[in-house]
Amino acid sequence: MNILIIGSGGREHALGWKIRQSKKTRNLFFAPGNAGTSSIGTNLKIEVTDFLNIKKAVLENQIQLVVVGPEVPLVEGIHDYFASEPGLQKVLVVGPKKSGARLEGSKDFAKEFMVRHNIPTARYLTVTHNNLNQGMTFLKSLEPPYVLKADGLAAGKGVLIINEQQEAEKALKEMLGGKFGKASRKVVIEEFLNGIELSVFVLTDGKDYKILPEAKDYKRIGEGDTGLNTGGMGAVSPVPFAGQEFLNKVESRIIIPTIEGLLAENIEYNGFIFFGLIKVGEDPYVIEYNVRMGDPETEAVILRIKSDLTELLLGAAEGTLKDKILKVDERTAATVMMVSGGYPENYEKGKVISGIEKVNSSIVFHAGTKEENLSVVSDGGRVLAVSSLGNSINDALHLSYRNVEKIQFENKYYRKDIGFDL
């Protein structure tokens, strides 16, 4: 069958790399894709929210399955668009409709959903201009640090963790005043939970689900988890501190109530659910939901999926996931992200990349690249994700780091301590 993957990052390259291996996959397309995806499929110069041109491409290329990588088109209703457009209604889409995408598109909706279904999460209050005084009182009731989250999508920048109460009060007013545009018209104030974070992923058809390998990613730019937050500097799967007993709690207390809650509220949902979790003592709490796979976790997790991914995605889209089999590699996968110097602040694009052809025993997923004058050049803050399988965390990381050193571009940077805390 002909398959279209929407997106342009490392997540989409990794999904495409796995989908390409299926006997069910005939032609593979990406919109818009990157320099890496062009080696496994056809890139279409279409932005992820350009629904009209996506429709034209789907019809022209006889696409039968669409896999939506990033959150923005899901929150903007791409699945609803396919369901309502003549000519597109028979095309299978992996990714929730707008009503389900609110789990990521609105922090307030997600917190209310968790409360309604007794899913463990931090205490919180949603604040607008109308209840600002109540928000200030709630801040005073909390122990520092203070967590402030823009309600809507803010390109990964909408979460502030602040140590001083007065600074938190000032930041709250700034957010409501438009610091993150429409996204912070509402702000969720949360109690800070002290623990260690991990990500758990499921693929669901709305009734049944498969639990994919869990992962831990590293968000901070600096070694020892210091400095500014990024889109993610690396990932490791599996997570040693998430033993079977803990993962059983995740399933019974969080995954099952989430799936049952969506059903109870008549929210049609198919695709991925990303549970951003924190382990407090021996108990899991939900920090956030995402309605797609994480990045760079996908670049590690995908190496551990032994089953036919196209089959699993078809199961999610057609409502037959119960009949599909998920097999997982017991080995460890480790991903190291190579980024542009200056990221996540100002950085330059267009740096020529060399040495990818020298890599062996690892897979290089392109995150922010394009082809220019017969060369591959950097085209984003996060440029390449080097991923490897090994018999231990150390083995997998050693392979990834050995290969990272073979790849060159001006001002390249990477964290040398991924997995340091495991």
N, C-alpha and C positions, 0 to 999 in steps of 0.2 A: 504494500500500500504506500501511497504518497503521504508524507508527514511534514508538517510545518512546526518549527520551534520558534516561538516569539521571544526575542531578547538578544543581547549582544555580549554577555559576560562569560566568566569562567563556568558559572552554573550551566548555562545553555550549551557551551562547548562540551562539558562533561556529560550532560544528558544526551546530547547528539552522538557523542563517541559510543555510548552504550546502546542507544537505539539503532545505530548504524550496524551493530553486530547481529541484529535479529534477522532471521530469514523472512519475517513478515514485512520488513522495510524494503521498499523498492527505491523510491527517490526521496531524498531528505532536503528540506529547505530551511533557511533561517531568515528571520526578519528582525533586525538588519544583519545580525551575525558579526563576525570579526575575521581577522586574518587566519585564525586557526580553524574556524568552522568552514571556511572555503575549501579546506583540504578534504572534508568528509561530506560536503553537501554543496548546495547552491545558495549563495547569499542574495537576498532581495533588498534593495535600498528602500526600505519602508520602516518608518518609526513605529514603535510598539503601540502607540495610541492612535495611529492613522487607520481607523477601522475601515474606511471606505476603500483604501488601496490594499489593505489586507484582504478584504472581500474579493476584489478583482484578482489578486494573486491566487487565492484559494480556488476560484472558479477556473482561471486560466490553466493552473497546474494540476487540476483535478485532485486537490488535497482531500484526504478522507479523515485525517486525525490532526488536531491542532493541540500542541502542548504549550501552555503559557508559562514562561519562566518568571518574570518579575511581577511585583505586586500592583504597580500603577494601572496597567490595563485591566486587571481583575477588579480593582476597586472602582474603576471607571465603567465597568460593565461590559467587557468584551464578550463574555459568555452569553449574557442576555441579548446582545446584539446578534450573535449567531442564531440564537433561539427564535428571534423575531424576524430575521431577514429572509425573504423568499430566496431559495437557491442555496441557503446555508444551513437550513434546519436539519438536514441529514448528516452534516459534518460533525464528527465527534470532537468534543472539546474537553481537555483535562485542565481543570481549574474551576473554582466555585463561581456561582453567579454573584451579582452585586450584594444580595442580602447576606450571603455567607462571607463574602470578602470584608464585611464590616468588622469581622473579628480582628483584622489587621488595620482596616481603614479608620476605625474609631476606638481609641483606648477606652473611652467611657462605655461604649457598647460592650466591649470585651469584658470589662470589669463587672458590669451589671449581669452579663451572661454567666460569669463564674459564680457570682453571688446567688443567682437564681438556681444554679445547679450544684451548689455546695462543693465547688471546686476550690481547693486550697490556694489562696493568693494573699498578698499583703493587704492590710487595711488601707482604705483610700477615701478621698473625697474629690468629686468633680466640681471645679470652680469656674464660674463665668463672672462678668462684671456685676451681675445681679446678686451674687452671694460672696463677694470678695471678703467681707468682714468675717463670714463663717470660715472661709479659707484661711485667713490669718489666725483665727482661733485654733483651727485644726493643726496648722504648722506648729503653734506653741505647745500643743499636746504631744508632739512627737519628739523622740530623741534624735539628735543629729547622727549621720548626715540626712539631708532632706532630698527627696526624689520628686522632681517635677517633670511631667510628660505632656507634650503637646498632644491633643486629642487625635489630630489627623496625621496624614503622612507628611513627613518633613525631611525626606531623603536621608534618613538615618541620623539627623542632627537634633531631633526634637526632645531628647532626654537630657536633663541636667541633674547632676548629683552635687549638692552644695553643703559645705560643713557649717557655715555660720547662719543663724536664724535670720538676722537682718538682711544678709545677702540673698537668702531664699525669698524673703518678702519682696525685695526689690526685683528679683528675677521673675517672680510670679506676676507682678504688675507689668513688667516689660513684655512677658509672653502674651498676656491678655491684650496688651497694647499693639500687638502685631509683629513681635520679634520673629515669629515663624509664619507670618502671613495668616491665611485662613486656618491653617493647621492648629494654631494656638488660640482660637476664639474660645475654646474650652481647654482647661488644663486639669490633668489628673495629678493630685498630690498623693504620694504613696509613702507608707511606712517603709523604711529601709530594712531589708532582710539581709542578715549576715550569714554567708555560706559560700558554697562553690557552685559555679554555673555549668550547665551542660545543655545540649539541644537533643530533643527526641523528635523523630519524624514518623508520621504515618501516611500511608496512601489509602484513601477511602473511596467507596462508591456511594457513600451516604448511609449505608446500612452496615456493611462489613468493612474491615480494615486490615491492613498488614503493617506491622511495626518494622520500620527500616532500621538499619544500624544507627545507634546514637553517636554523637560526636561532641567534642569540646573545641570551641574556636577561641582565638586570641584577638581581642578587639583593639587593644592599645598599640600605638605606634612604637613605643619604646620597650626595650628589654626589661624583664621583671614586671611587666604590665604597668608601665609608666607612660605619661604623656597623653596626647589627645586620642580620642576614639576614632577608629577607622571603620571601613566596611568589613574588616577582618584580615589579619596578617598571617593566618595559618590555622590548621585544624588537625585533630587527631581522632581516630575512631578504631576500636572501641574506647570507652572511658573507664579506666581501672577502678575509680571510686564508685561506679554505678554497677554494683553487683546484682545478681538475679533477684534477691529479696527486695532491693530498692526499686528495680525496674518493674517488679510485680505491683508495688505500691503505685508507681506511675500509671500503670495500666488500669488498676482498679479504682484509683481515686481521681484520675485526671482524664485518661484517654476515653474510657467507657462513658463516664458522665458527659464528656464533650460530645461524643457521637450521639448518645441518647438525647442530649439537650437539643442538638440541631434537629433531630427527628421530631421531638416533642413540640418544637416551635415551627414545624413545617418549613424549615430552611433547607432547600435543595442544596446539597453539597457534594461535589466530587472533586478529587484531586488530592493535593498534599496539605497536611496540617503540620506546622512546625510548632512544637511546644518549647518555648524558651523557659527553662526550669532553673531553680536554685535548690540545692540540697542543704537544708538547715537541720543540723544534727543528722538524723537518719530519715528525715521526711522531705518529700518533694513539694515545692510550691511553684505555681505558674507566675513568671514575670511578665510574659507576653505571648500572644499567639501571632504567628505569621501564616499566611494562606498560600505559601509556596515553599519550595526548598530554600535552605540557607546558602549563602555564598561567603566563605569558601568551604563550608561543611560538605556541600554536594561533591566537591572535587576529591574529598576523602571517602565519603560514604559510597559513592558510585563504584569505586574500585572493589568494594566488598560485596556487591550484589552479583551473585552468580547466575541468577535466573534471567530469562529473557525479559528485558524491561518493557519492550513494546507490548508483549502479552499482558504484563501487569497493568500498563496504562490503558490498554483496551478494556481490561476488566473493570477498572475504575470508571471509564467513560460509559460502558455498556451496562453496568450494574451486575457484573458477573465475577466480582473480585473473589468471592468465596471459593470459586472453582480453581483459582490460580495458585501456583506454588511459589513461595519466596525462599530461595536458598541463599545463605550468607556465608562468605569466606571468614574463617576463624582468625585469619591473620590481621595484623594491624596496618592501617593506612595512615599516612602522614602527608600533609600538604604544607608547603612553604610558599608564601606569596611574595613575589618580587614586585616592588613598587617604584614609582618615580620619586627621585629626590625632592623633598619639600612637601610631599603628600603627608597628611590630608589637607594641608593648606595650599599655598601656591606651588605649582609644579609646571614643568614644560613638557609639551608633547612633541612627537615627531622624531624621537631619538631612534636611530637605526639599531636593530637587535641582531646580534650574531651568536652563533654557537649552539642554537637549538638542535641542529643536526648531529652534534657531538653527544647528545644525551643518550644514555642507555640504561635500561632497567627502571626508568621512571617514565611518567607520562606528563607532557607539558600541555596544560590547558590554558588557552589564551583568554585573558580577562579584559584587557584594554589595548587592543592592537588593531592595525589596519595595514593594507598593502599599498605601498607608494613607490613608484619608480622601480619596480621589481624587487623591492626590499620590504621586510616586515618592520614597521616602526611602532613606537609606543603611541597610544591614543587615549590614555586614561591614567588615573592615579595608581590603580592596581593594574599591573601589566600582564604578568604570567603567574600561574599556579603550578608548581612542580610537585607532583604527587607520586607516592611510592607505596608498595606493599612490602612488609617485612614480618619476620617471625616474632618481633618484639617492637616496642615503640622506638628503642634505640636503633634497631636495624632499619626500620622504615625511614626514620629521620636522617640517619647516616646517608642513605641512598639519595634522599631528596637534596640534602645539603651538598653532597658530592656533585650532583648535577647542576644545582643552582650556580656553583662556581664556574661551570663551563659556559654559562650564558652571560653575554656582556651587552650592556647599553649604558650610555653616559648617565652618571648620577644614580645608578641602580642602588636600591636599598632593600634589605630584608632583615627580619629579626633572626638572630642566631640562637634563640632560646625557646623556640616552639616546643611545647611538651615539658618545659622545665619543672613544672609543679606536679608532674605525674610520676 
